[in-house]
Amino acid sequence: MTFNAILNLNDTQMTTVKSKYIGELRTSSIHVKSGAEITTDAPTDNNGKGEAFSPTDLLATALGSCAVTIMGLCALQNNFDIGTPSFNIGKTMAAAPRRVAKLNVVISFTKPSFTEKQKQILRHAAENCPVAKSLHPQLVQELIFNW
């Protein structure tokens, strides 16, 4: 069966992403609406080649991306601009069971200044984004804001 045939198996469902295992500890996923593709690879410390995002890297990226996206949405709703912040994400793994134990997201802003009220809005938005609220409570989430 071809990859396209596999992707079409569930076309009647509300599918967001269609994925398959492509061997050598890798997966390939296609975002249905846009056609964008992502390949994952197991990390080198878990028998992979480390040549692409690992699934847990995507989890970490999802938290940072969601936090900043929701901050942008809240700023828009409150009539102010967040500029073009960048963010770096750190991930700490735990063993027994192997899992993500901590995610550290450092958000740095290029905009020169925010009021205290705007900072409060942005902090609250990031801390309450859908990904943050979907993660297990034992997973430590640390958000650092460089204003």
SULRA-V52607 format. One record per residue. RES is the residue in one letter. NEAR is the number of other C-alpha atoms within 8 Angstrom. Layout:
# SULRA-V52607
((RES | NEAR) (RES | NEAR))
This chain:
# SULRA-V52607
((M | 4) (T | 5) (F | 7) (N | 6) (A | 8) (I | 8) (L | 10) (N | 7) (L | 6) (N | 7) (D | 8) (T | 4) (Q | 5) (M | 5) (T | 8) (T | 7) (V | 8) (K | 10) (S | 9) (K | 8) (Y | 8) (I | 8) (G | 6) (E | 5) (L | 9) (R | 11) (T | 12) (S | 12) (S | 11) (I | 11) (H | 11) (V | 10) (K | 5) (S | 5) (G | 7) (A | 7) (E | 8) (I | 7) (T | 10) (T | 11) (D | 15) (A | 14) (P | 11) (T | 8) (D | 5) (N | 6) (N | 7) (G | 11) (K | 8) (G | 10) (E | 6) (A | 7) (F | 12) (S | 11) (P | 9) (T | 8) (D | 9) (L | 9) (L | 8) (A | 12) (T | 9) (A | 9) (L | 10) (G | 12) (S | 8) (C | 12) (A | 15) (V | 10) (T | 8) (I | 11) (M | 14) (G | 10) (L | 8) (C | 11) (A | 14) (L | 9) (Q | 7) (N | 6) (N | 6) (F | 7) (D | 7) (I | 10) (G | 7) (T | 7) (P | 11) (S | 7) (F | 9) (N | 8) (I | 11) (G | 8) (K | 11) (T | 8) (M | 9) (A | 9) (A | 6) (A | 4) (P | 5) (R | 7) (R | 7) (V | 11) (A | 11) (K | 11) (L | 14) (N | 11) (V | 13) (V | 11) (I | 12) (S | 10) (F | 13) (T | 7) (K | 9) (P | 6) (S | 5) (F | 9) (T | 6) (E | 6) (K | 7) (Q | 9) (K | 9) (Q | 8) (I | 11) (L | 11) (R | 9) (H | 8) (A | 12) (A | 14) (E | 9) (N | 9) (C | 11) (P | 7) (V | 10) (A | 12) (K | 7) (S | 6) (L | 7) (H | 5) (P | 5) (Q | 5) (L | 10) (V | 8) (Q | 9) (E | 8) (L | 10) (I | 8) (F | 8) (N | 7) (W | 7))
